[in-house]
Amino acid sequence: MAYSFKMADFLEQALLVIAVMALLAGVIWYFALRRDRAVFEHAMVLNAPRERVFSVVNNLRSWSEWLPRVAALMPSGTPASKLLGAPVFQFEGPASGKGAVMILRDPTNGFVYRWEIIEATEPAAVVVRELVLPPASYDGRLSIGGAYPTIHRLAIEAGINSCRVHWVSTMDCTALHTFLLRVIAGRYQAQFEARLNALKNHVESQSVSG
C-alpha cells in the first residue's frame, strides 16, 4: 500500500509539472510567435499650404533633414561617414514618390533603418514603410526576411492658409513586441509627437524663408 501511495504522489507531481510546462509553452507561443498590432497616432495643424507639406513628406531626402535622430546623423557638407565599409546614408530609386528609398546605418548601435514610400496620392497622402534591422541582418544588400515593418500613413487635409496632418503608425509584430510597446506607450508617443513637431517646424521655416 505504501508503494502505491508514493506512486500516486509521483504521478500527481508529474502531471502538475506537465501542466505547468504546457502553460509556459502556451505563454511563450503567445508572446513570441503570435502576431499582434500596435497603433500610434497624432494630428497637428501646420501653418503651410497642403501642397508644400506634401512635397516635403513625399521626398525622403527631405525626411533626412527634419526627422529626429536621422537629421542629427545626416552629414552636412562632408562625404557620408563610413561604418564597417558601408555608408551611413544611402538613397535609392526616384527622388520622390512611390519607390523612393532611404537607408540609414546608425553608427551608435549598428542598426539599419530603411524607409520606402509605398503610396503617394498628391497632395493628400503619403504612406511610408519603415524597417529596423539588427546589424547581423545587414549583408550589404539589406536582406529584409523576417523583419516586421512599421507603416506610417500621413494624411494631409487642406485648410485656409494651413493644413492638418494626421499621422498614424501601425506596427505588425509579435505579441511580445506589442506588449512592450504598450508598456512604454507614453515614451513612444512622446517620440512620435516629436516627429510631427519636427515636420511642423521644418515646413513652417520653409514657408517663412520662401
PyMOL CGO cylinders between C-alpha atoms (Angstrom):
from pymol import cmd
from pymol.cgo import CYLINDER

trace = [
    CYLINDER, 0.00, 0.00, 0.00, 2.90, 2.39, 0.85, 0.3, 1, 1, 1, 1, 1, 1,
    CYLINDER, 2.90, 2.39, 0.85, 4.40, 1.81, -2.57, 0.3, 1, 1, 1, 1, 1, 1,
    CYLINDER, 4.40, 1.81, -2.57, 1.06, 2.53, -4.28, 0.3, 1, 1, 1, 1, 1, 1,
    CYLINDER, 1.06, 2.53, -4.28, 0.68, 5.77, -2.30, 0.3, 1, 1, 1, 1, 1, 1,
    CYLINDER, 0.68, 5.77, -2.30, 4.16, 7.00, -3.33, 0.3, 1, 1, 1, 1, 1, 1,
    CYLINDER, 4.16, 7.00, -3.33, 3.45, 6.11, -6.95, 0.3, 1, 1, 1, 1, 1, 1,
    CYLINDER, 3.45, 6.11, -6.95, 0.22, 8.12, -6.88, 0.3, 1, 1, 1, 1, 1, 1,
    CYLINDER, 0.22, 8.12, -6.88, 2.14, 11.01, -5.34, 0.3, 1, 1, 1, 1, 1, 1,
    CYLINDER, 2.14, 11.01, -5.34, 4.73, 10.82, -8.11, 0.3, 1, 1, 1, 1, 1, 1,
    CYLINDER, 4.73, 10.82, -8.11, 2.09, 10.72, -10.84, 0.3, 1, 1, 1, 1, 1, 1,
    CYLINDER, 2.09, 10.72, -10.84, 0.32, 13.72, -9.32, 0.3, 1, 1, 1, 1, 1, 1,
    CYLINDER, 0.32, 13.72, -9.32, 3.56, 15.73, -9.24, 0.3, 1, 1, 1, 1, 1, 1,
    CYLINDER, 3.56, 15.73, -9.24, 4.44, 14.65, -12.79, 0.3, 1, 1, 1, 1, 1, 1,
    CYLINDER, 4.44, 14.65, -12.79, 1.03, 15.77, -14.06, 0.3, 1, 1, 1, 1, 1, 1,
    CYLINDER, 1.03, 15.77, -14.06, 1.47, 19.11, -12.27, 0.3, 1, 1, 1, 1, 1, 1,
    CYLINDER, 1.47, 19.11, -12.27, 4.88, 19.62, -13.89, 0.3, 1, 1, 1, 1, 1, 1,
    CYLINDER, 4.88, 19.62, -13.89, 3.45, 18.76, -17.31, 0.3, 1, 1, 1, 1, 1, 1,
    CYLINDER, 3.45, 18.76, -17.31, 0.59, 21.20, -16.78, 0.3, 1, 1, 1, 1, 1, 1,
    CYLINDER, 0.59, 21.20, -16.78, 2.98, 23.99, -15.76, 0.3, 1, 1, 1, 1, 1, 1,
    CYLINDER, 2.98, 23.99, -15.76, 5.23, 23.28, -18.75, 0.3, 1, 1, 1, 1, 1, 1,
    CYLINDER, 5.23, 23.28, -18.75, 2.21, 23.33, -21.08, 0.3, 1, 1, 1, 1, 1, 1,
    CYLINDER, 2.21, 23.33, -21.08, 1.12, 26.66, -19.59, 0.3, 1, 1, 1, 1, 1, 1,
    CYLINDER, 1.12, 26.66, -19.59, 4.62, 28.12, -20.04, 0.3, 1, 1, 1, 1, 1, 1,
    CYLINDER, 4.62, 28.12, -20.04, 4.76, 26.83, -23.61, 0.3, 1, 1, 1, 1, 1, 1,
    CYLINDER, 4.76, 26.83, -23.61, 1.42, 28.50, -24.29, 0.3, 1, 1, 1, 1, 1, 1,
    CYLINDER, 1.42, 28.50, -24.29, 2.64, 31.81, -22.87, 0.3, 1, 1, 1, 1, 1, 1,
    CYLINDER, 2.64, 31.81, -22.87, 5.86, 31.62, -24.89, 0.3, 1, 1, 1, 1, 1, 1,
    CYLINDER, 5.86, 31.62, -24.89, 3.92, 30.80, -28.05, 0.3, 1, 1, 1, 1, 1, 1,
    CYLINDER, 3.92, 30.80, -28.05, 1.51, 33.69, -27.46, 0.3, 1, 1, 1, 1, 1, 1,
    CYLINDER, 1.51, 33.69, -27.46, 4.20, 36.30, -26.87, 0.3, 1, 1, 1, 1, 1, 1,
    CYLINDER, 4.20, 36.30, -26.87, 6.97, 35.05, -29.16, 0.3, 1, 1, 1, 1, 1, 1,
    CYLINDER, 6.97, 35.05, -29.16, 5.09, 33.66, -32.15, 0.3, 1, 1, 1, 1, 1, 1,
    CYLINDER, 5.09, 33.66, -32.15, 1.62, 35.19, -32.26, 0.3, 1, 1, 1, 1, 1, 1,
    CYLINDER, 1.62, 35.19, -32.26, 1.29, 38.28, -34.45, 0.3, 1, 1, 1, 1, 1, 1,
    CYLINDER, 1.29, 38.28, -34.45, -0.27, 41.40, -32.99, 0.3, 1, 1, 1, 1, 1, 1,
    CYLINDER, -0.27, 41.40, -32.99, -0.67, 45.06, -33.92, 0.3, 1, 1, 1, 1, 1, 1,
    CYLINDER, -0.67, 45.06, -33.92, 0.17, 48.32, -32.16, 0.3, 1, 1, 1, 1, 1, 1,
    CYLINDER, 0.17, 48.32, -32.16, -1.16, 51.64, -33.42, 0.3, 1, 1, 1, 1, 1, 1,
    CYLINDER, -1.16, 51.64, -33.42, 0.00, 55.16, -32.54, 0.3, 1, 1, 1, 1, 1, 1,
    CYLINDER, 0.00, 55.16, -32.54, -1.44, 58.35, -33.99, 0.3, 1, 1, 1, 1, 1, 1,
    CYLINDER, -1.44, 58.35, -33.99, -1.24, 62.10, -33.65, 0.3, 1, 1, 1, 1, 1, 1,
    CYLINDER, -1.24, 62.10, -33.65, -2.57, 65.10, -35.56, 0.3, 1, 1, 1, 1, 1, 1,
    CYLINDER, -2.57, 65.10, -35.56, -1.33, 68.66, -35.84, 0.3, 1, 1, 1, 1, 1, 1,
    CYLINDER, -1.33, 68.66, -35.84, -2.14, 71.85, -37.76, 0.3, 1, 1, 1, 1, 1, 1,
    CYLINDER, -2.14, 71.85, -37.76, 0.74, 73.17, -39.87, 0.3, 1, 1, 1, 1, 1, 1,
    CYLINDER, 0.74, 73.17, -39.87, 0.80, 76.80, -40.99, 0.3, 1, 1, 1, 1, 1, 1,
    CYLINDER, 0.80, 76.80, -40.99, 1.66, 75.97, -44.57, 0.3, 1, 1, 1, 1, 1, 1,
    CYLINDER, 1.66, 75.97, -44.57, -0.33, 75.04, -47.69, 0.3, 1, 1, 1, 1, 1, 1,
    CYLINDER, -0.33, 75.04, -47.69, -1.09, 71.38, -48.23, 0.3, 1, 1, 1, 1, 1, 1,
    CYLINDER, -1.09, 71.38, -48.23, 0.94, 71.26, -51.45, 0.3, 1, 1, 1, 1, 1, 1,
    CYLINDER, 0.94, 71.26, -51.45, 4.10, 72.38, -49.63, 0.3, 1, 1, 1, 1, 1, 1,
    CYLINDER, 4.10, 72.38, -49.63, 3.65, 69.82, -46.87, 0.3, 1, 1, 1, 1, 1, 1,
    CYLINDER, 3.65, 69.82, -46.87, 3.04, 67.07, -49.41, 0.3, 1, 1, 1, 1, 1, 1,
    CYLINDER, 3.04, 67.07, -49.41, 6.22, 67.96, -51.31, 0.3, 1, 1, 1, 1, 1, 1,
    CYLINDER, 6.22, 67.96, -51.31, 8.20, 67.59, -48.07, 0.3, 1, 1, 1, 1, 1, 1,
    CYLINDER, 8.20, 67.59, -48.07, 6.75, 64.26, -46.88, 0.3, 1, 1, 1, 1, 1, 1,
    CYLINDER, 6.75, 64.26, -46.88, 6.82, 62.83, -50.41, 0.3, 1, 1, 1, 1, 1, 1,
    CYLINDER, 6.82, 62.83, -50.41, 10.63, 63.28, -50.59, 0.3, 1, 1, 1, 1, 1, 1,
    CYLINDER, 10.63, 63.28, -50.59, 12.76, 61.05, -48.35, 0.3, 1, 1, 1, 1, 1, 1,
    CYLINDER, 12.76, 61.05, -48.35, 15.82, 63.26, -48.85, 0.3, 1, 1, 1, 1, 1, 1,
    CYLINDER, 15.82, 63.26, -48.85, 13.77, 65.92, -47.13, 0.3, 1, 1, 1, 1, 1, 1,
    CYLINDER, 13.77, 65.92, -47.13, 12.97, 63.48, -44.29, 0.3, 1, 1, 1, 1, 1, 1,
    CYLINDER, 12.97, 63.48, -44.29, 16.70, 63.25, -43.60, 0.3, 1, 1, 1, 1, 1, 1,
    CYLINDER, 16.70, 63.25, -43.60, 16.65, 67.00, -42.86, 0.3, 1, 1, 1, 1, 1, 1,
    CYLINDER, 16.65, 67.00, -42.86, 13.92, 67.04, -40.21, 0.3, 1, 1, 1, 1, 1, 1,
    CYLINDER, 13.92, 67.04, -40.21, 13.21, 63.55, -38.86, 0.3, 1, 1, 1, 1, 1, 1,
    CYLINDER, 13.21, 63.55, -38.86, 14.61, 63.48, -35.30, 0.3, 1, 1, 1, 1, 1, 1,
    CYLINDER, 14.61, 63.48, -35.30, 17.68, 61.33, -34.84, 0.3, 1, 1, 1, 1, 1, 1,
    CYLINDER, 17.68, 61.33, -34.84, 18.07, 60.96, -38.61, 0.3, 1, 1, 1, 1, 1, 1,
    CYLINDER, 18.07, 60.96, -38.61, 18.69, 64.68, -39.08, 0.3, 1, 1, 1, 1, 1, 1,
    CYLINDER, 18.69, 64.68, -39.08, 21.27, 64.58, -36.29, 0.3, 1, 1, 1, 1, 1, 1,
    CYLINDER, 21.27, 64.58, -36.29, 23.23, 61.86, -38.10, 0.3, 1, 1, 1, 1, 1, 1,
    CYLINDER, 23.23, 61.86, -38.10, 22.96, 63.35, -41.58, 0.3, 1, 1, 1, 1, 1, 1,
    CYLINDER, 22.96, 63.35, -41.58, 26.40, 64.54, -42.76, 0.3, 1, 1, 1, 1, 1, 1,
    CYLINDER, 26.40, 64.54, -42.76, 26.43, 68.22, -43.68, 0.3, 1, 1, 1, 1, 1, 1,
    CYLINDER, 26.43, 68.22, -43.68, 28.88, 69.39, -46.33, 0.3, 1, 1, 1, 1, 1, 1,
    CYLINDER, 28.88, 69.39, -46.33, 31.14, 66.37, -45.88, 0.3, 1, 1, 1, 1, 1, 1,
    CYLINDER, 31.14, 66.37, -45.88, 31.27, 62.95, -47.56, 0.3, 1, 1, 1, 1, 1, 1,
    CYLINDER, 31.27, 62.95, -47.56, 28.97, 60.37, -45.97, 0.3, 1, 1, 1, 1, 1, 1,
    CYLINDER, 28.97, 60.37, -45.97, 30.58, 58.70, -42.98, 0.3, 1, 1, 1, 1, 1, 1,
    CYLINDER, 30.58, 58.70, -42.98, 31.54, 55.05, -43.25, 0.3, 1, 1, 1, 1, 1, 1,
    CYLINDER, 31.54, 55.05, -43.25, 30.91, 52.24, -40.80, 0.3, 1, 1, 1, 1, 1, 1,
    CYLINDER, 30.91, 52.24, -40.80, 32.36, 48.79, -41.45, 0.3, 1, 1, 1, 1, 1, 1,
    CYLINDER, 32.36, 48.79, -41.45, 32.70, 49.72, -45.11, 0.3, 1, 1, 1, 1, 1, 1,
    CYLINDER, 32.70, 49.72, -45.11, 29.01, 50.67, -45.52, 0.3, 1, 1, 1, 1, 1, 1,
    CYLINDER, 29.01, 50.67, -45.52, 27.71, 54.23, -45.98, 0.3, 1, 1, 1, 1, 1, 1,
    CYLINDER, 27.71, 54.23, -45.98, 25.69, 55.69, -43.11, 0.3, 1, 1, 1, 1, 1, 1,
    CYLINDER, 25.69, 55.69, -43.11, 23.17, 57.10, -45.60, 0.3, 1, 1, 1, 1, 1, 1,
    CYLINDER, 23.17, 57.10, -45.60, 22.03, 55.68, -48.90, 0.3, 1, 1, 1, 1, 1, 1,
    CYLINDER, 22.03, 55.68, -48.90, 19.22, 56.74, -51.23, 0.3, 1, 1, 1, 1, 1, 1,
    CYLINDER, 19.22, 56.74, -51.23, 17.71, 54.52, -53.91, 0.3, 1, 1, 1, 1, 1, 1,
    CYLINDER, 17.71, 54.52, -53.91, 15.01, 54.79, -56.54, 0.3, 1, 1, 1, 1, 1, 1,
    CYLINDER, 15.01, 54.79, -56.54, 13.34, 58.05, -57.58, 0.3, 1, 1, 1, 1, 1, 1,
    CYLINDER, 13.34, 58.05, -57.58, 13.95, 61.29, -55.70, 0.3, 1, 1, 1, 1, 1, 1,
    CYLINDER, 13.95, 61.29, -55.70, 10.33, 61.35, -54.51, 0.3, 1, 1, 1, 1, 1, 1,
    CYLINDER, 10.33, 61.35, -54.51, 7.09, 59.43, -54.77, 0.3, 1, 1, 1, 1, 1, 1,
    CYLINDER, 7.09, 59.43, -54.77, 6.43, 55.70, -54.79, 0.3, 1, 1, 1, 1, 1, 1,
    CYLINDER, 6.43, 55.70, -54.79, 9.63, 53.65, -54.81, 0.3, 1, 1, 1, 1, 1, 1,
    CYLINDER, 9.63, 53.65, -54.81, 11.83, 56.28, -53.16, 0.3, 1, 1, 1, 1, 1, 1,
    CYLINDER, 11.83, 56.28, -53.16, 14.08, 54.64, -50.54, 0.3, 1, 1, 1, 1, 1, 1,
    CYLINDER, 14.08, 54.64, -50.54, 16.30, 55.96, -47.73, 0.3, 1, 1, 1, 1, 1, 1,
    CYLINDER, 16.30, 55.96, -47.73, 18.63, 53.64, -45.80, 0.3, 1, 1, 1, 1, 1, 1,
    CYLINDER, 18.63, 53.64, -45.80, 20.41, 54.66, -42.61, 0.3, 1, 1, 1, 1, 1, 1,
    CYLINDER, 20.41, 54.66, -42.61, 23.00, 52.69, -40.69, 0.3, 1, 1, 1, 1, 1, 1,
    CYLINDER, 23.00, 52.69, -40.69, 23.16, 54.14, -37.18, 0.3, 1, 1, 1, 1, 1, 1,
    CYLINDER, 23.16, 54.14, -37.18, 26.83, 54.32, -36.12, 0.3, 1, 1, 1, 1, 1, 1,
    CYLINDER, 26.83, 54.32, -36.12, 25.88, 54.29, -32.42, 0.3, 1, 1, 1, 1, 1, 1,
    CYLINDER, 25.88, 54.29, -32.42, 24.26, 50.85, -32.43, 0.3, 1, 1, 1, 1, 1, 1,
    CYLINDER, 24.26, 50.85, -32.43, 24.86, 49.38, -35.90, 0.3, 1, 1, 1, 1, 1, 1,
    CYLINDER, 24.86, 49.38, -35.90, 21.12, 49.03, -36.58, 0.3, 1, 1, 1, 1, 1, 1,
    CYLINDER, 21.12, 49.03, -36.58, 19.94, 49.55, -40.14, 0.3, 1, 1, 1, 1, 1, 1,
    CYLINDER, 19.94, 49.55, -40.14, 16.81, 51.62, -40.83, 0.3, 1, 1, 1, 1, 1, 1,
    CYLINDER, 16.81, 51.62, -40.83, 15.07, 51.52, -44.19, 0.3, 1, 1, 1, 1, 1, 1,
    CYLINDER, 15.07, 51.52, -44.19, 12.24, 53.82, -45.29, 0.3, 1, 1, 1, 1, 1, 1,
    CYLINDER, 12.24, 53.82, -45.29, 10.35, 53.36, -48.55, 0.3, 1, 1, 1, 1, 1, 1,
    CYLINDER, 10.35, 53.36, -48.55, 7.42, 55.32, -49.96, 0.3, 1, 1, 1, 1, 1, 1,
    CYLINDER, 7.42, 55.32, -49.96, 4.88, 52.69, -50.97, 0.3, 1, 1, 1, 1, 1, 1,
    CYLINDER, 4.88, 52.69, -50.97, 1.96, 55.01, -51.79, 0.3, 1, 1, 1, 1, 1, 1,
    CYLINDER, 1.96, 55.01, -51.79, 1.66, 58.68, -52.72, 0.3, 1, 1, 1, 1, 1, 1,
    CYLINDER, 1.66, 58.68, -52.72, -1.59, 60.46, -53.55, 0.3, 1, 1, 1, 1, 1, 1,
    CYLINDER, -1.59, 60.46, -53.55, -0.88, 64.08, -54.45, 0.3, 1, 1, 1, 1, 1, 1,
    CYLINDER, -0.88, 64.08, -54.45, -1.46, 66.25, -52.48, 0.3, 1, 1, 1, 1, 1, 1,
    CYLINDER, -1.46, 66.25, -52.48, -3.45, 64.33, -49.88, 0.3, 1, 1, 1, 1, 1, 1,
    CYLINDER, -3.45, 64.33, -49.88, -1.48, 61.38, -48.51, 0.3, 1, 1, 1, 1, 1, 1,
    CYLINDER, -1.48, 61.38, -48.51, 1.84, 59.54, -48.31, 0.3, 1, 1, 1, 1, 1, 1,
    CYLINDER, 1.84, 59.54, -48.31, 2.42, 56.02, -46.97, 0.3, 1, 1, 1, 1, 1, 1,
    CYLINDER, 2.42, 56.02, -46.97, 5.93, 55.04, -45.86, 0.3, 1, 1, 1, 1, 1, 1,
    CYLINDER, 5.93, 55.04, -45.86, 7.14, 51.59, -44.79, 0.3, 1, 1, 1, 1, 1, 1,
    CYLINDER, 7.14, 51.59, -44.79, 9.92, 51.54, -42.18, 0.3, 1, 1, 1, 1, 1, 1,
    CYLINDER, 9.92, 51.54, -42.18, 12.08, 48.53, -41.35, 0.3, 1, 1, 1, 1, 1, 1,
    CYLINDER, 12.08, 48.53, -41.35, 14.51, 48.30, -38.43, 0.3, 1, 1, 1, 1, 1, 1,
    CYLINDER, 14.51, 48.30, -38.43, 17.12, 45.55, -38.68, 0.3, 1, 1, 1, 1, 1, 1,
    CYLINDER, 17.12, 45.55, -38.68, 19.83, 44.46, -36.24, 0.3, 1, 1, 1, 1, 1, 1,
    CYLINDER, 19.83, 44.46, -36.24, 23.44, 44.54, -37.54, 0.3, 1, 1, 1, 1, 1, 1,
    CYLINDER, 23.44, 44.54, -37.54, 23.51, 40.77, -38.14, 0.3, 1, 1, 1, 1, 1, 1,
    CYLINDER, 23.51, 40.77, -38.14, 20.68, 41.12, -40.69, 0.3, 1, 1, 1, 1, 1, 1,
    CYLINDER, 20.68, 41.12, -40.69, 22.61, 43.57, -42.85, 0.3, 1, 1, 1, 1, 1, 1,
    CYLINDER, 22.61, 43.57, -42.85, 24.66, 41.87, -45.56, 0.3, 1, 1, 1, 1, 1, 1,
    CYLINDER, 24.66, 41.87, -45.56, 25.30, 44.83, -47.85, 0.3, 1, 1, 1, 1, 1, 1,
    CYLINDER, 25.30, 44.83, -47.85, 22.14, 44.08, -49.81, 0.3, 1, 1, 1, 1, 1, 1,
    CYLINDER, 22.14, 44.08, -49.81, 19.77, 44.74, -46.90, 0.3, 1, 1, 1, 1, 1, 1,
    CYLINDER, 19.77, 44.74, -46.90, 18.13, 41.35, -46.60, 0.3, 1, 1, 1, 1, 1, 1,
    CYLINDER, 18.13, 41.35, -46.60, 14.70, 42.01, -45.08, 0.3, 1, 1, 1, 1, 1, 1,
    CYLINDER, 14.70, 42.01, -45.08, 13.49, 38.49, -44.43, 0.3, 1, 1, 1, 1, 1, 1,
    CYLINDER, 13.49, 38.49, -44.43, 11.67, 38.16, -41.11, 0.3, 1, 1, 1, 1, 1, 1,
    CYLINDER, 11.67, 38.16, -41.11, 11.60, 41.90, -40.37, 0.3, 1, 1, 1, 1, 1, 1,
    CYLINDER, 11.60, 41.90, -40.37, 8.42, 43.45, -39.01, 0.3, 1, 1, 1, 1, 1, 1,
    CYLINDER, 8.42, 43.45, -39.01, 7.60, 46.72, -40.77, 0.3, 1, 1, 1, 1, 1, 1,
    CYLINDER, 7.60, 46.72, -40.77, 6.06, 49.89, -39.38, 0.3, 1, 1, 1, 1, 1, 1,
    CYLINDER, 6.06, 49.89, -39.38, 3.62, 51.56, -41.76, 0.3, 1, 1, 1, 1, 1, 1,
    CYLINDER, 3.62, 51.56, -41.76, 3.39, 55.35, -41.49, 0.3, 1, 1, 1, 1, 1, 1,
    CYLINDER, 3.39, 55.35, -41.49, 0.29, 56.92, -43.05, 0.3, 1, 1, 1, 1, 1, 1,
    CYLINDER, 0.29, 56.92, -43.05, 0.33, 60.71, -43.34, 0.3, 1, 1, 1, 1, 1, 1,
    CYLINDER, 0.33, 60.71, -43.34, -2.99, 62.22, -44.41, 0.3, 1, 1, 1, 1, 1, 1,
    CYLINDER, -2.99, 62.22, -44.41, -2.93, 65.93, -45.28, 0.3, 1, 1, 1, 1, 1, 1,
    CYLINDER, -2.93, 65.93, -45.28, -6.22, 67.81, -45.03, 0.3, 1, 1, 1, 1, 1, 1,
    CYLINDER, -6.22, 67.81, -45.03, -6.45, 71.26, -46.60, 0.3, 1, 1, 1, 1, 1, 1,
    CYLINDER, -6.45, 71.26, -46.60, -7.36, 74.33, -44.53, 0.3, 1, 1, 1, 1, 1, 1,
    CYLINDER, -7.36, 74.33, -44.53, -7.31, 78.10, -45.02, 0.3, 1, 1, 1, 1, 1, 1,
    CYLINDER, -7.31, 78.10, -45.02, -3.62, 79.01, -45.41, 0.3, 1, 1, 1, 1, 1, 1,
    CYLINDER, -3.62, 79.01, -45.41, -2.83, 75.90, -43.37, 0.3, 1, 1, 1, 1, 1, 1,
    CYLINDER, -2.83, 75.90, -43.37, -3.38, 72.15, -43.31, 0.3, 1, 1, 1, 1, 1, 1,
    CYLINDER, -3.38, 72.15, -43.31, -3.91, 69.37, -40.80, 0.3, 1, 1, 1, 1, 1, 1,
    CYLINDER, -3.91, 69.37, -40.80, -1.58, 66.38, -40.84, 0.3, 1, 1, 1, 1, 1, 1,
    CYLINDER, -1.58, 66.38, -40.84, -2.89, 63.16, -39.32, 0.3, 1, 1, 1, 1, 1, 1,
    CYLINDER, -2.89, 63.16, -39.32, -0.04, 60.69, -38.78, 0.3, 1, 1, 1, 1, 1, 1,
    CYLINDER, -0.04, 60.69, -38.78, -0.86, 57.05, -38.00, 0.3, 1, 1, 1, 1, 1, 1,
    CYLINDER, -0.86, 57.05, -38.00, 1.86, 54.46, -37.39, 0.3, 1, 1, 1, 1, 1, 1,
    CYLINDER, 1.86, 54.46, -37.39, 0.91, 50.77, -37.44, 0.3, 1, 1, 1, 1, 1, 1,
    CYLINDER, 0.91, 50.77, -37.44, 3.27, 48.02, -36.32, 0.3, 1, 1, 1, 1, 1, 1,
    CYLINDER, 3.27, 48.02, -36.32, 2.53, 44.38, -37.09, 0.3, 1, 1, 1, 1, 1, 1,
    CYLINDER, 2.53, 44.38, -37.09, 4.88, 42.37, -34.90, 0.3, 1, 1, 1, 1, 1, 1,
    CYLINDER, 4.88, 42.37, -34.90, 4.97, 39.68, -32.22, 0.3, 1, 1, 1, 1, 1, 1,
    CYLINDER, 4.97, 39.68, -32.22, 2.64, 39.92, -29.24, 0.3, 1, 1, 1, 1, 1, 1,
    CYLINDER, 2.64, 39.92, -29.24, 5.72, 40.35, -27.01, 0.3, 1, 1, 1, 1, 1, 1,
    CYLINDER, 5.72, 40.35, -27.01, 6.90, 43.37, -29.01, 0.3, 1, 1, 1, 1, 1, 1,
    CYLINDER, 6.90, 43.37, -29.01, 3.40, 44.85, -28.94, 0.3, 1, 1, 1, 1, 1, 1,
    CYLINDER, 3.40, 44.85, -28.94, 3.14, 44.26, -25.19, 0.3, 1, 1, 1, 1, 1, 1,
    CYLINDER, 3.14, 44.26, -25.19, 6.46, 46.04, -24.61, 0.3, 1, 1, 1, 1, 1, 1,
    CYLINDER, 6.46, 46.04, -24.61, 5.36, 48.95, -26.81, 0.3, 1, 1, 1, 1, 1, 1,
    CYLINDER, 5.36, 48.95, -26.81, 2.22, 49.33, -24.73, 0.3, 1, 1, 1, 1, 1, 1,
    CYLINDER, 2.22, 49.33, -24.73, 4.27, 49.28, -21.53, 0.3, 1, 1, 1, 1, 1, 1,
    CYLINDER, 4.27, 49.28, -21.53, 6.37, 52.21, -22.79, 0.3, 1, 1, 1, 1, 1, 1,
    CYLINDER, 6.37, 52.21, -22.79, 3.49, 53.77, -24.73, 0.3, 1, 1, 1, 1, 1, 1,
    CYLINDER, 3.49, 53.77, -24.73, 3.94, 57.17, -23.06, 0.3, 1, 1, 1, 1, 1, 1,
    CYLINDER, 3.94, 57.17, -23.06, 7.59, 57.43, -24.05, 0.3, 1, 1, 1, 1, 1, 1,
    CYLINDER, 7.59, 57.43, -24.05, 6.94, 56.16, -27.57, 0.3, 1, 1, 1, 1, 1, 1,
    CYLINDER, 6.94, 56.16, -27.57, 4.01, 58.54, -28.01, 0.3, 1, 1, 1, 1, 1, 1,
    CYLINDER, 4.01, 58.54, -28.01, 6.23, 61.45, -26.96, 0.3, 1, 1, 1, 1, 1, 1,
    CYLINDER, 6.23, 61.45, -26.96, 8.84, 60.46, -29.57, 0.3, 1, 1, 1, 1, 1, 1,
    CYLINDER, 8.84, 60.46, -29.57, 6.07, 60.03, -32.10, 0.3, 1, 1, 1, 1, 1, 1,
    CYLINDER, 6.07, 60.03, -32.10, 4.69, 63.52, -31.42, 0.3, 1, 1, 1, 1, 1, 1,
    CYLINDER, 4.69, 63.52, -31.42, 8.23, 64.92, -31.64, 0.3, 1, 1, 1, 1, 1, 1,
    CYLINDER, 8.23, 64.92, -31.64, 8.39, 63.70, -35.24, 0.3, 1, 1, 1, 1, 1, 1,
    CYLINDER, 8.39, 63.70, -35.24, 5.29, 65.66, -36.16, 0.3, 1, 1, 1, 1, 1, 1,
    CYLINDER, 5.29, 65.66, -36.16, 6.58, 68.72, -34.31, 0.3, 1, 1, 1, 1, 1, 1,
    CYLINDER, 6.58, 68.72, -34.31, 9.84, 68.48, -36.25, 0.3, 1, 1, 1, 1, 1, 1,
    CYLINDER, 9.84, 68.48, -36.25, 7.90, 68.28, -39.51, 0.3, 1, 1, 1, 1, 1, 1,
    CYLINDER, 7.90, 68.28, -39.51, 5.85, 71.33, -38.50, 0.3, 1, 1, 1, 1, 1, 1,
    CYLINDER, 5.85, 71.33, -38.50, 8.98, 73.36, -37.66, 0.3, 1, 1, 1, 1, 1, 1,
    CYLINDER, 8.98, 73.36, -37.66, 10.70, 72.34, -40.87, 0.3, 1, 1, 1, 1, 1, 1,
    CYLINDER, 10.70, 72.34, -40.87, 7.76, 73.13, -43.14, 0.3, 1, 1, 1, 1, 1, 1,
    CYLINDER, 7.76, 73.13, -43.14, 6.90, 76.41, -41.43, 0.3, 1, 1, 1, 1, 1, 1,
    CYLINDER, 6.90, 76.41, -41.43, 10.53, 77.59, -41.56, 0.3, 1, 1, 1, 1, 1, 1,
    CYLINDER, 10.53, 77.59, -41.56, 10.49, 76.85, -45.29, 0.3, 1, 1, 1, 1, 1, 1,
    CYLINDER, 10.49, 76.85, -45.29, 7.31, 78.88, -45.65, 0.3, 1, 1, 1, 1, 1, 1,
    CYLINDER, 7.31, 78.88, -45.65, 8.91, 81.88, -43.90, 0.3, 1, 1, 1, 1, 1, 1,
    CYLINDER, 8.91, 81.88, -43.90, 12.13, 81.70, -45.93, 0.3, 1, 1, 1, 1, 1, 1,
    CYLINDER, 12.13, 81.70, -45.93, 10.11, 81.19, -49.12, 0.3, 1, 1, 1, 1, 1, 1,
]
cmd.load_cgo(trace, "trace")
